[in-house]
Amino acid sequence: MIPLRIQPDRVVPTVCPYCGVGCRVDLYVKDARVYRVMAREEPPNHGALCVKGRFGLGFLHHPDRLKTPLIRRRKGAELEPVSWEEALDFAADRLARIAAESGPDALYFVSSAKATNEENYLMQKLARAAVGTHNVDHCARLCHSSSTAALSRSLGSAAMSNTLEEIGLSDVILVTGSNTTETHPVVGARIKKAARNGAFLIVADPRRIGLAESAQLWLRLRPGSDAVLFGAMARYLVESGRYDRGFVERRVEGFEAWWESVRDYTLEFAEEASGVPAERIREAAERYAGARAAAIYWAMGITQHSHGTDNAQALINLALLAGQLGKPGAGLNPLRGQNNVQGAGDLGALPNVYPGYQPVADRQVRKRWKALWHTPQPETPGRTMTEAFESIGAKGGVRGIYLMGEDPITSEPYQDHVRAALEKLDLLIVQDILKNETFPYADVVLPAASFAEKHGTFTNTDRRVQRIRPVFEPPGEARPDWWITAQLGRRLAARTGRGWTEGWNYAGPEAVWEEIRLALPQMFGGIDYARLEHEPLRWPCPHERSPGVSVLFTDRFYTPSGKARLLPAVWRPPAERPGGDYPLVLSTGRVLYHWHGGTLSRRSDLEQAYPEMKVEVHPADAERYGISDGEPVWVVSRRGRIQAVAWVTDRTPEGVVFAPFHFAEQPANRLTLDAYDPTSKIPEYKFAAVRLEPAGRETPKPAGPG
């Protein structure tokens, strides 16, 4: 342990690698180790920093860092260390062979919300230019793809409409499906401060989360009833004449069709479906619509459902009817999960859009990218990531997958199903900084550099593009993702004949960014590395005199007509209902001290603060099923079982069990089901039927149909 008072060798300004807030930090370095992290007194965090950003960087120096390229020459053989030249040639040969035998769509490319903008751009370019497929996706498929789908079709943009600085300008704040004080603590603290300063805080969540303690109005809805709750609020606004008629007439279309879709969503119907008293729903609607500036913040409690797109759409409809868009302190503000999930979407790591959310189905758009990359473009959108995993082993399915910074064993639903699928692959390339649960299935391992070992940019949850800078050299033979992908791009272009191999010669990430600026001038034309050296800039920033746009939609929406679209958001029950042998509802999520699959946070000092898997159980359920606080318990679904420690608490409502998904040895996603939203293809992580059993039983009842 290096004493904090010691003089550092250097202090490097960069960006926290955890959540989408994008906190700016200084890393203090001594003897090639980060020993201290300090928040910068600049936006977006203004000197604040959560426990993950301050104490969660131990993974940089962990023994599990990948340092040498590895290949598996044949199935059943061991991974063996090789040179970069041999590893890259081996990977390119295998990828090209599968494409030649089964077509480009037999390959799949998974980009990463932990990688830079430049690296995500190159990964989707690799798929589209060097191989000829739109089969590319990233982890937004598992978190905010429902938000992206709903926002894009209604507003023409899939990003936060406003900024984090505007939290203090809101007089009403609605937070739903987000345990903000644990998952985005800096934002959660700012919302609590706004409430103390007079903002009216509405929290809609089944759990008594930290923000519920600060809320003037807590709507404890039943899991899976979001769309009917917000649909009823919107219907009440119209029925009572409290909606913004002028805004709707000037700037919104689709009112009549939407109105027909919510005719049955009375306050009384919503009370029966959601469990929230009608008077509370009425008060929430009146407070929200009556505000000078009201903002909505949401996260995966809204999106990770088999009808998550309808949930997000219901929020959009509510904001449009209340006229709460296009002004400071208002807006629709999805809180993005990983540090660069916004940038990964912006730069085209999605199967249906190019960078800048330009649709691949549009012929003129394809012509433009063909001209830029000097190679023909496929006409058909690609598979989503969830569809790709479902297709493995089927006729015409995916045979080879290239993973950059993703761990599907931990993150995909119905974990045992995913393991079986990976075993059927002809080729799996794992490009990452650390060993993870998917690592043993790899045929090629490409060791990557972390955020602290490379140049590049991240885009945070409110569209702020920020520079990262290297603190020290990558360990061993590890290399930045942009370098690895560019090397493979040159080789693949030559082998597939889709070749303008010179298009893969980049001097560094700044050269990649200049190509991005050239391709997307309306978004990034005014953002160059020289400007970013002094301050972050938000897109859209079309020219070098532009400060970047803070509030979107002040004059028009980004749709062809310039108007926003009201669309039906029909409430449907979850795909699996509790009953019989599985009487409880399981919901998964995160805790303050860990992040996603735990690959980073559990290889740091944070592991000592939260070392074991705990599941929240309501006292009435604990008594009913013979569960004691602090004792081991089995959580069992139709797909599998895990063991955890029971935390008996009324934070979680009766009939609901909450489990974090950070613990690979007790994987919550072994229990979740592979039911998907029909539009976004996101899995249903927030609702699965389970039962509880004391772990002391000698012969636990097996999982299975019941």
Phi and psi in degrees as a GROMACS rama.xvg file:
@    title "Ramachandran Plot"
@    xaxis  label "Phi"
@    yaxis  label "Psi"
@TYPE xy
-89.4059  125.895  ILE-2
-58.7096  142.379  PRO-3
-65.88  -23.2429  LEU-4
-80.9815  -6.91958  ARG-5
-68.7897  149.29  ILE-6
-75.1418  123.11  GLN-7
-72.2932  153.896  PRO-8
-68.0859  -36.1686  ASP-9
-163.896  160.54  ARG-10
-124.284  123.089  VAL-11
-115.307  122.685  VAL-12
-78.5562  135.317  PRO-13
-158.089  -158.2  THR-14
-128.207  137.77  VAL-15
-57.9373  138.507  CYS-16
-89.8344  8.30906  PRO-17
-91.5281  -104.094  TYR-18
-82.4907  179.657  CYS-19
-76.0827  -2.32604  GLY-20
-62.0653  -35.1429  VAL-21
73.4942  43.0681  GLY-22
-59.9134  135.684  CYS-23
-88.4299  131.948  ARG-24
-135.312  159.891  VAL-25
-109.854  128.563  ASP-26
-99.5057  123.382  LEU-27
-93.9805  126.413  TYR-28
-120.59  133.721  VAL-29
-141.343  127.206  LYS-30
54.7205  44.1499  ASP-31
62.6766  28.3112  ALA-32
-134.065  141.872  ARG-33
-80.5932  119.361  VAL-34
-115.05  -7.86249  TYR-35
-154.362  142.212  ARG-36
-126.325  127.242  VAL-37
-125.085  139.005  MET-38
-73.9829  142.189  ALA-39
-86.2891  146.159  ARG-40
-83.1241  58.5927  GLU-41
-143.144  159.611  GLU-42
-67.7012  150.837  PRO-43
-90.3933  -8.42618  PRO-44
-100.403  -16.814  ASN-45
50.165  47.814  HIS-46
87.8848  -5.42265  GLY-47
-92.7934  152.884  ALA-48
-159.346  138.644  LEU-49
-87.9844  176.136  CYS-50
-63.9558  -32.3126  VAL-51
-67.9698  -46.0588  LYS-52
-65.9479  -32.5295  GLY-53
-83.769  -37.2573  ARG-54
-121.884  8.29133  PHE-55
-105.237  20.0501  GLY-56
-100.613  12.036  LEU-57
-60.814  -22.0914  GLY-58
-61.5585  -23.6043  PHE-59
-58.5552  -32.1353  LEU-60
-113.801  16.1901  HIS-61
-75.8293  147.122  HIS-62
-59.9306  -21.7755  PRO-63
-80.6905  3.1227  ASP-64
-58.8507  135.36  ARG-65
-80.3799  130.653  LEU-66
-128.493  -10.9037  LYS-67
-138.027  135.873  THR-68
-61.8346  142.002  PRO-69
-132.512  146.545  LEU-70
-135.826  152.83  ILE-71
-113.463  109.764  ARG-72
-69.6756  -25.5041  ARG-73
-156.584  157.923  ARG-74
-59.308  135.57  LYS-75
92.6208  -18.4992  GLY-76
-79.2591  166.267  ALA-77
-83.142  153.273  GLU-78
-67.5568  137.046  LEU-79
-130.223  143.537  GLU-80
-71.3152  140.341  PRO-81
-141.659  173.762  VAL-82
-74.7141  163.03  SER-83
-59.5384  -41.144  TRP-84
-58.7553  -46.6988  GLU-85
-69.0563  -40.9388  GLU-86
-62.752  -44.2148  ALA-87
-68.6358  -40.501  LEU-88
-64.7822  -42.8385  ASP-89
-59.906  -47.4386  PHE-90
-64.0603  -44.8693  ALA-91
-64.4151  -41.3792  ALA-92
-61.1651  -45.0354  ASP-93
-67.9862  -42.1515  ARG-94
-62.0278  -46.3672  LEU-95
-64.4274  -37.1378  ALA-96
-65.6972  -42.6522  ARG-97
-63.9983  -42.5153  ILE-98
-61.8269  -39.4096  ALA-99
-68.986  -38.1555  ALA-100
-77.024  -41.5349  GLU-101
-122.749  1.94366  SER-102
92.5757  157.886  GLY-103
-58.4808  -31.0031  PRO-104
-74.8695  -1.32821  ASP-105
-80.4203  -5.00265  ALA-106
-108.266  151.276  LEU-107
-137.681  140.165  TYR-108
-122.486  119.227  PHE-109
-109.033  113.479  VAL-110
-85.6756  -173.279  SER-111
-140.24  130.633  SER-112
-76.5451  -2.54432  ALA-113
-96.184  -10.943  LYS-114
-90.0777  169.509  ALA-115
-76.9231  169.147  THR-116
-57.3379  -44.1743  ASN-117
-62.5003  -39.226  GLU-118
-72.9536  -35.7953  GLU-119
-67.5918  -38.2302  ASN-120
-59.5988  -44.8543  TYR-121
-67.8415  -34.3039  LEU-122
-65.5961  -44.7062  MET-123
-70.0634  -30.4561  GLN-124
-66.3572  -38.5452  LYS-125
-57.0637  -47.5598  LEU-126
-63.321  -47.3053  ALA-127
-83.3927  -38.772  ARG-128
-92.4258  -42.5937  ALA-129
-87.7056  -24.28  ALA-130
-112.238  -42.3437  VAL-131
96.5072  39.8397  GLY-132
-139.916  150.512  THR-133
-94.4408  16.4394  HIS-134
-76.4498  77.5927  ASN-135
-144.316  141.727  VAL-136
-158.029  177.527  ASP-137
-152.011  -174.574  HIS-138
-69.6289  -9.65492  CYS-139
-58.6126  -24.1261  ALA-140
-57.6354  -29.2768  ARG-141
-100.489  -1.80422  LEU-142
-131.133  -61.4334  CYS-143
-119.04  18.8424  HIS-144
-62.5159  -30.4359  SER-145
-65.76  -41.5226  SER-146
-62.7718  -45.6589  SER-147
-59.0208  -45.0273  THR-148
-62.9293  -47.6528  ALA-149
-69.6321  -45.1097  ALA-150
-64.8103  -41.2681  LEU-151
-62.9215  -45.8364  SER-152
-74.7238  -27.1626  ARG-153
-90.5462  -40.0041  SER-154
-114.62  -16.3506  LEU-155
82.168  8.60765  GLY-156
-147.61  142.5  SER-157
-109.825  22.4918  ALA-158
-113.793  169.804  ALA-159
-56.1097  135.259  MET-160
-80.6477  -21.3399  SER-161
-128.988  -167.395  ASN-162
-122.625  160.307  THR-163
-66.0458  -30.0481  LEU-164
-62.8676  -23.2334  GLU-165
-81.6575  -1.7832  GLU-166
-55.3568  -38.4334  ILE-167
-71.7802  -10.1103  GLY-168
-94.4844  -7.60636  LEU-169
-83.7967  136.708  SER-170
-98.674  -11.7733  ASP-171
-136.085  134.261  VAL-172
-127.867  125.814  ILE-173
-110.269  118.363  LEU-174
-114.952  127.595  VAL-175
-143.336  140.91  THR-176
63.7369  26.0172  GLY-177
-142.279  117.227  SER-178
-86.0097  70.4017  ASN-179
-60.4517  -37.936  THR-180
-68.3279  -16.1841  THR-181
-105.278  -35.6826  GLU-182
-93.4502  -30.5494  THR-183
-134.899  67.4336  HIS-184
-58.4467  -35.2355  PRO-185
-65.2696  -40.0813  VAL-186
-69.0959  -42.2137  VAL-187
-58.1983  -42.2932  GLY-188
-64.0635  -37.5043  ALA-189
-68.9848  -37.4279  ARG-190
-66.327  -41.8381  ILE-191
-61.5394  -39.6055  LYS-192
-63.7892  -41.9498  LYS-193
-60.7589  -39.9318  ALA-194
-64.3846  -40.4035  ALA-195
-64.0101  -29.9385  ARG-196
-89.5776  7.82404  ASN-197
116.794  -8.60654  GLY-198
-67.9113  142.274  ALA-199
-87.4834  116.128  PHE-200
-101.486  122.891  LEU-201
-110.594  126.277  ILE-202
-118.382  124.704  VAL-203
-113.713  107.824  ALA-204
-163.378  139.608  ASP-205
-65.4584  -29.4401  PRO-206
-95.2493  150.105  ARG-207
-83.1579  76.4886  ARG-208
-73.4953  172.431  ILE-209
-57.1052  -40.2764  GLY-210
-67.1127  -25.4335  LEU-211
-61.4537  -29.8722  ALA-212
-67.877  -25.8401  GLU-213
-97.7129  -4.98642  SER-214
-80.2939  142.069  ALA-215
-77.4038  -22.3875  GLN-216
-143.581  115.897  LEU-217
-111.385  119.875  TRP-218
-100.476  102.127  LEU-219
-89.5928  82.4144  ARG-220
-81.9165  158.978  LEU-221
-72.0801  144.893  ARG-222
-55.3596  134.684  PRO-223
86.6153  7.08743  GLY-224
-109.819  19.3288  SER-225
-60.2407  -47.4834  ASP-226
-63.476  -36.799  ALA-227
-73.4732  -34.9334  VAL-228
-62.3094  -52.3203  LEU-229
-74.9746  -28.5415  PHE-230
-64.6784  -38.8992  GLY-231
-68.2081  -38.2942  ALA-232
-60.1982  -45.094  MET-233
-65.717  -42.8231  ALA-234
-60.6439  -42.0732  ARG-235
-62.1764  -38.4371  TYR-236
-60.113  -41.8744  LEU-237
-71.0417  -47.362  VAL-238
-60.7976  -36.2103  GLU-239
-89.9346  -2.56556  SER-240
76.2632  16.7406  GLY-241
-93.4216  0.957097  ARG-242
-80.7471  164.767  TYR-243
-86.9507  87.1989  ASP-244
-60.3015  -41.8637  ARG-245
-62.4093  -44.0933  GLY-246
-61.7654  -45.3914  PHE-247
-63.0586  -43.1059  VAL-248
-67.7716  -36.5304  GLU-249
-81.413  -35.4264  ARG-250
-128.6  6.21876  ARG-251
-132.49  144.972  VAL-252
-129.065  161.093  GLU-253
91.1777  16.154  GLY-254
-61.4676  -47.212  PHE-255
-62.5189  -45.8567  GLU-256
-64.07  -40.0735  ALA-257
-63.285  -43.868  TRP-258
-60.0246  -40.0065  TRP-259
-61.8147  -32.7252  GLU-260
-74.4472  -18.2601  SER-261
-115.048  12.9919  VAL-262
-58.6158  -32.0263  ARG-263
-85.6885  -6.98717  ASP-264
-87.5063  62.5502  TYR-265
-71.6307  165.642  THR-266
-60.7045  -36.123  LEU-267
-69.2037  -41.1331  GLU-268
-63.3564  -42.1288  PHE-269
-65.2595  -36.7381  ALA-270
-61.7508  -44.0615  GLU-271
-64.6586  -40.5566  GLU-272
-77.9532  -36.8746  ALA-273
-101.921  -20.328  SER-274
83.2185  -1.53267  GLY-275
-88.5442  126.575  VAL-276
-55.9548  142.306  PRO-277
-56.79  -37.112  ALA-278
-64.5407  -34.9325  GLU-279
-70.9599  -38.1201  ARG-280
-63.4229  -43.3319  ILE-281
-60.6132  -46.2201  ARG-282
-62.2068  -42.0843  GLU-283
-60.4673  -43.9672  ALA-284
-63.382  -44.5392  ALA-285
-67.0258  -42.2619  GLU-286
-61.8122  -45.4613  ARG-287
-65.1466  -50.6972  TYR-288
-70.8651  -27.3322  ALA-289
-84.185  -1.58578  GLY-290
-76.779  150.664  ALA-291
-65.8773  -43.8946  ARG-292
-145.031  115.691  ALA-293
-122.013  131.054  ALA-294
-114.729  144.983  ALA-295
-112.679  131.213  ILE-296
-122.106  134.613  TYR-297
-148.306  165.023  TRP-298
-144.971  -144.396  ALA-299
-76.1044  -11.5147  MET-300
-64.9546  -20.5636  GLY-301
-89.4503  -40.9715  ILE-302
-89.2848  -32.4396  THR-303
-85.0232  62.0484  GLN-304
-135.663  160.091  HIS-305
-68.8603  -7.44813  SER-306
-134.148  43.4596  HIS-307
-65.5717  -32.0717  GLY-308
-64.2712  -38.0648  THR-309
-65.7589  -37.0776  ASP-310
-60.686  -48.7818  ASN-311
-64.2965  -38.565  ALA-312
-63.2812  -36.7576  GLN-313
-62.9473  -36.8892  ALA-314
-67.2183  -41.3986  LEU-315
-62.1491  -45.1027  ILE-316
-59.3586  -42.6769  ASN-317
-60.841  -44.9812  LEU-318
-64.8204  -39.9565  ALA-319
-66.3686  -43.2906  LEU-320
-66.15  -32.215  LEU-321
-86.6252  -3.50397  ALA-322
66.4657  31.1402  GLY-323
-99.4176  48.644  GLN-324
-139.1  154.132  LEU-325
80.8328  18.2368  GLY-326
-145.773  152.937  LYS-327
-61.2872  143.086  PRO-328
81.5544  1.35513  GLY-329
-114.508  -152.59  ALA-330
99.4998  177.712  GLY-331
-113.669  119.757  LEU-332
-133.814  82.1406  ASN-333
-67.8366  128.518  PRO-334
-86.4515  110.053  LEU-335
-75.5762  147.029  ARG-336
-78.5927  -69.999  GLY-337
-83.4266  166.246  GLN-338
-61.9365  -30.4649  ASN-339
-129.736  32.4007  ASN-340
-67.6655  -32.4896  VAL-341
-64.0069  -45.4347  GLN-342
-65.6323  -36.8335  GLY-343
-61.9213  -40.1329  ALA-344
-69.6703  -43.1295  GLY-345
-56.765  -36.3231  ASP-346
-95.5392  16.5421  LEU-347
88.6862  16.8703  GLY-348
-80.9681  56.6723  ALA-349
-143.499  148.385  LEU-350
-78.5966  -11.994  PRO-351
-113.24  -4.69485  ASN-352
-139.707  147.462  VAL-353
-79.1673  178.571  TYR-354
-52.2263  145.577  PRO-355
77.5388  13.9431  GLY-356
60.1188  33.2538  TYR-357
-84.7265  123.632  GLN-358
-67.3255  131.861  PRO-359
-69.1758  -19.6499  VAL-360
-76.0755  -11.0817  ALA-361
-85.7264  120.003  ASP-362
-61.0397  -41.4275  ARG-363
-66.9274  -35.3392  GLN-364
-64.0439  -44.2805  VAL-365
-62.0635  -39.4221  ARG-366
-60.8053  -38.7363  LYS-367
-65.212  -44.525  ARG-368
-73.0454  -30.4687  TRP-369
-60.3389  -42.9643  LYS-370
-66.4934  -37.5456  ALA-371
-69.5267  -41.0252  LEU-372
-98.8747  -4.43097  TRP-373
59.6849  38.1012  HIS-374
-153.942  141.305  THR-375
-59.5596  153.195  PRO-376
-116.637  137.042  GLN-377
-65.4627  150.878  PRO-378
-88.6985  -27.3281  GLU-379
-95.2167  130.047  THR-380
-56.1998  154.906  PRO-381
-84.5283  -179.828  GLY-382
-77.7515  152.263  ARG-383
-75.2385  164.175  THR-384
-60.0657  -42.5211  MET-385
-65.5822  -38.1735  THR-386
-66.607  -35.7027  GLU-387
-62.1196  -45.5519  ALA-388
-66.2024  -34.8479  PHE-389
-66.7096  -26.7016  GLU-390
-83.5702  -14.7526  SER-391
-59.6127  130.125  ILE-392
89.9801  -13.2568  GLY-393
-90.6131  159.553  ALA-394
-62.1088  128.314  LYS-395
77.7436  8.72064  GLY-396
-86.0186  -177.09  GLY-397
-75.4751  132.779  VAL-398
-108.822  -25.9282  ARG-399
-136.389  138.876  GLY-400
-129.775  135.268  ILE-401
-112.648  110.973  TYR-402
-101.026  125.563  LEU-403
-113.27  107.84  MET-404
66.1895  31.7572  GLY-405
-129.323  151.659  GLU-406
-132.102  79.2899  ASP-407
-63.3349  -26.309  PRO-408
-57.4679  -40.0341  ILE-409
-84.0034  -37.0581  THR-410
-93.2213  -28.5368  SER-411
-75.0539  154.219  GLU-412
-74.1738  163.5  PRO-413
50.6944  67.7225  TYR-414
-55.4846  -41.1501  GLN-415
-62.9002  -33.8703  ASP-416
-64.3726  -39.9454  HIS-417
-67.5515  -42.0676  VAL-418
-57.9468  -44.5974  ARG-419
-63.5029  -36.7219  ALA-420
-66.9558  -44.4095  ALA-421
-62.0206  -32.2115  LEU-422
-66.2858  -19.7851  GLU-423
-89.6666  -8.70918  LYS-424
-67.9993  146.924  LEU-425
-82.2162  -25.5895  ASP-426
-152.718  129.887  LEU-427
-131.247  119.294  LEU-428
-104.85  124.634  ILE-429
-112.646  116.365  VAL-430
-115.504  111.169  GLN-431
-158.841  174.126  ASP-432
-98.5547  -20.6321  ILE-433
-137.4  153.755  LEU-434
-63.7039  141.933  LYS-435
-139.959  -170.612  ASN-436
-69.9498  -23.6364  GLU-437
-85.3006  -20.0196  THR-438
-49.0381  -44.5369  PHE-439
-62.0442  -16.6959  PRO-440
-92.4432  -1.07047  TYR-441
-74.501  144.478  ALA-442
-98.4842  -24.9653  ASP-443
-136.709  133.033  VAL-444
-120.048  123.046  VAL-445
-116.207  109.309  LEU-446
-74.2159  127.76  PRO-447
-109.157  162.439  ALA-448
-87.1444  147.429  ALA-449
-82.275  177.389  SER-450
-59.2159  -27.071  PHE-451
-89.1276  8.78664  ALA-452
-129.21  21.3127  GLU-453
-160.221  163.864  LYS-454
-90.0458  161.132  HIS-455
154.001  -167.15  GLY-456
-135.041  147.415  THR-457
-117.481  152.694  PHE-458
-117.742  122.192  THR-459
-84.2219  -174.004  ASN-460
-67.8926  -20.7542  THR-461
-109.999  33.7712  ASP-462
74.6727  19.6111  ARG-463
-89.1103  116.09  ARG-464
-85.5431  126.597  VAL-465
-133.703  143.628  GLN-466
-78.4437  142.175  ARG-467
-115.654  155.905  ILE-468
-138.476  148.255  ARG-469
-71.9327  138.27  PRO-470
-94.2633  -38.262  VAL-471
-154.85  176.603  PHE-472
-72.6999  150.812  GLU-473
-61.3119  151.075  PRO-474
-73.4146  144.587  PRO-475
56.0367  -128.647  GLY-476
-97.3747  8.41413  GLU-477
-59.6794  148.171  ALA-478
-136.012  155.407  ARG-479
-60.987  148.183  PRO-480
-58.2484  -38.0608  ASP-481
-61.494  -39.6443  TRP-482
-66.6093  -44.3196  TRP-483
-61.3789  -48.5378  ILE-484
-65.7473  -38.7892  THR-485
-65.0744  -40.0149  ALA-486
-62.1313  -42.7158  GLN-487
-68.1182  -36.4071  LEU-488
-59.9404  -44.2887  GLY-489
-63.4811  -42.2207  ARG-490
-68.6162  -43.76  ARG-491
-66.9151  -40.5618  LEU-492
-57.9105  -39.8092  ALA-493
-68.4499  -39.271  ALA-494
-77.9154  -33.3398  ARG-495
-87.57  -10.5002  THR-496
77.6948  7.98979  GLY-497
-95.629  56.7573  ARG-498
-106.531  116.566  GLY-499
-125.28  78.3107  TRP-500
-62.1198  -25.4261  THR-501
-63.3712  -22.0198  GLU-502
-69.4114  -2.05592  GLY-503
-111.755  11.0391  TRP-504
-92.9711  95.9838  ASN-505
-114.028  132.212  TYR-506
-72.5713  -20.8081  ALA-507
171.778  -179.364  GLY-508
-62.7285  -28.4537  PRO-509
-63.6487  -35.829  GLU-510
-65.5813  -36.8502  ALA-511
-64.7694  -43.2049  VAL-512
-61.9835  -36.5193  TRP-513
-65.2832  -34.8071  GLU-514
-66.4384  -38.1969  GLU-515
-63.2315  -44.801  ILE-516
-60.4096  -40.7876  ARG-517
-63.7635  -39.0455  LEU-518
-76.7226  -32.0704  ALA-519
-129.475  64.7929  LEU-520
-65.1801  -32.0377  PRO-521
-70.0258  -27.8336  GLN-522
-86.5748  -49.01  MET-523
-124.27  5.47212  PHE-524
-56.6942  -32.079  GLY-525
-92.9332  4.98027  GLY-526
-109.063  108.779  ILE-527
-123.149  170.444  ASP-528
-62.292  -32.1729  TYR-529
-63.8383  -43.0151  ALA-530
-68.5912  -40.7268  ARG-531
-66.8533  -20.792  LEU-532
-62.0176  -27.3468  GLU-533
-100.326  -34.4423  HIS-534
-162.332  150.477  GLU-535
-69.1272  157.875  PRO-536
-136.542  139.44  LEU-537
-90.0839  143.651  ARG-538
-87.3148  153.547  TRP-539
-74.3553  139.074  PRO-540
-141.533  83.1513  CYS-541
-76.4511  -18.6457  PRO-542
-147.426  167.426  HIS-543
-74.5993  -6.56866  GLU-544
-97.7685  -5.77896  ARG-545
-77.7001  135.385  SER-546
-81.5888  -2.43501  PRO-547
88.336  151.94  GLY-548
-96.5852  127.719  VAL-549
-87.057  -53.6068  SER-550
-102.974  118.993  VAL-551
-82.3405  158.932  LEU-552
67.9348  28.228  PHE-553
-66.4508  -32.8816  THR-554
-115.726  -38.1205  ASP-555
-152.711  159.755  ARG-556
-91.0551  165.43  PHE-557
-91.2637  35.4815  TYR-558
-98.1009  163.88  THR-559
-55.6885  -36.7843  PRO-560
-84.8531  -13.598  SER-561
82.5536  -4.21735  GLY-562
-104.964  150.497  LYS-563
-79.6942  157.661  ALA-564
-112.8  121.18  ARG-565
-76.999  132.027  LEU-566
-134.333  147.198  LEU-567
-57.01  141.397  PRO-568
-131.278  84.3384  ALA-569
-81.0253  131.97  VAL-570
-80.9952  129.944  TRP-571
-130.639  143.974  ARG-572
-63.1671  158.009  PRO-573
-57.8452  161.076  PRO-574
-66.8665  -31.8255  ALA-575
-124.844  130.642  GLU-576
-109.362  146.325  ARG-577
-70.7466  151.163  PRO-578
157.505  163.832  GLY-579
61.6346  -127.783  GLY-580
-73.4311  -8.18895  ASP-581
-129.086  76.6764  TYR-582
-86.3708  -7.23805  PRO-583
-110.522  160.509  LEU-584
-101.839  128.715  VAL-585
-98.5203  131.194  LEU-586
-123.433  138.412  SER-587
-108.402  159.908  THR-588
-178.686  -156.821  GLY-589
-121.168  163.864  ARG-590
-122.463  165.727  VAL-591
-56.4146  -40.6464  LEU-592
-87.8071  -3.94909  TYR-593
-134.526  170.837  HIS-594
-141.612  123.999  TRP-595
47.1455  -128.503  HIS-596
-74.0444  1.41649  GLY-597
80.878  1.08055  GLY-598
-56.9178  -40.0367  THR-599
-87.7747  -55.7822  LEU-600
-65.8717  -32.6503  SER-601
-81.174  -2.89004  ARG-602
-108.125  41.903  ARG-603
-148.981  -177.477  SER-604
-64.8532  -15.7817  ASP-605
-63.4009  -25.7575  LEU-606
-61.3586  -33.2944  GLU-607
-69.5543  -30.0123  GLN-608
-76.711  -30.071  ALA-609
-144.21  79.5548  TYR-610
-87.7684  -10.546  PRO-611
-139.27  158.029  GLU-612
-73.1417  124.42  MET-613
-122.362  140.205  LYS-614
-115.829  134.083  VAL-615
-81.6671  130.002  GLU-616
-131.509  130.713  VAL-617
-67.4218  144.671  HIS-618
-54.1606  -38.0614  PRO-619
-65.7839  -39.4465  ALA-620
-69.5171  -38.1009  ASP-621
-60.6474  -43.6486  ALA-622
-66.3587  -41.3107  GLU-623
-63.3199  -36.8283  ARG-624
-108.293  13.5749  TYR-625
68.089  38.6186  GLY-626
-103.684  132.918  ILE-627
-109.501  144.632  SER-628
-60.8591  132.414  ASP-629
82.9141  -1.30811  GLY-630
-98.3197  153.741  GLU-631
-68.0113  146.559  PRO-632
-144.319  146.292  VAL-633
-90.8083  133.645  TRP-634
-111.658  121.3  VAL-635
-125.94  130.329  VAL-636
-121.134  -177.077  SER-637
-68.6161  -11.5872  ARG-638
-107.515  -15.5306  ARG-639
168.969  -171.15  GLY-640
-143.26  150.925  ARG-641
-137.112  157.721  ILE-642
-109.064  140.41  GLN-643
-148.676  177.386  ALA-644
-97.4466  131.264  VAL-645
-76.975  131.762  ALA-646
-115.432  101.425  TRP-647
-80.6792  116.111  VAL-648
-159.043  149.178  THR-649
-89.9461  10.4287  ASP-650
-56.0076  -38.2053  ARG-651
-100.619  136.486  THR-652
-70.0035  160.778  PRO-653
-58.2158  137.421  GLU-654
89.6266  -1.75668  GLY-655
-125.609  138.612  VAL-656
-116.193  131.894  VAL-657
-109.982  131.645  PHE-658
-132.547  129.097  ALA-659
-74.4206  154.681  PRO-660
-111.482  30.2804  PHE-661
-90.7736  -6.00871  HIS-662
-111.835  103.447  PHE-663
-62.0349  -31.1299  ALA-664
-78.1647  -16.777  GLU-665
-131.151  70.8154  GLN-666
-74.5375  114.009  PRO-667
-59.6727  -30.5344  ALA-668
-76.1134  -0.462864  ASN-669
-68.4219  -23.2592  ARG-670
-94.8669  -23.8856  LEU-671
-75.9893  161.809  THR-672
-109.442  155.53  LEU-673
-91.5771  61.7093  ASP-674
-106.117  133.943  ALA-675
-123.667  147.638  TYR-676
-61.9711  132.072  ASP-677
-66.2644  -22.9354  PRO-678
-94.1193  -53.8495  THR-679
-90.1212  -16.5688  SER-680
63.536  25.7869  LYS-681
-80.6911  145.301  ILE-682
-77.6545  161.193  PRO-683
-87.0089  84.2721  GLU-684
-84.6339  -20.8199  TYR-685
-96.5621  4.87111  LYS-686
-155.152  110.603  PHE-687
-145.755  146.338  ALA-688
-84.041  130.058  ALA-689
-140.507  171.944  VAL-690
-132.1  164.488  ARG-691
-116.677  142.545  LEU-692
-140.172  137.342  GLU-693
-57.8185  133.261  PRO-694
-72.384  -7.69142  ALA-695
-74.3846  -12.745  GLY-696
-61.765  138.523  ARG-697
-71.4601  -37.3394  GLU-698
-127.99  84.3125  THR-699
-60.6352  143.766  PRO-700
-61.2169  131.077  LYS-701
-68.1926  152.899  PRO-702
-73.4223  155.328  ALA-703
152.106  -179.176  GLY-704
-55.6124  140.094  PRO-705
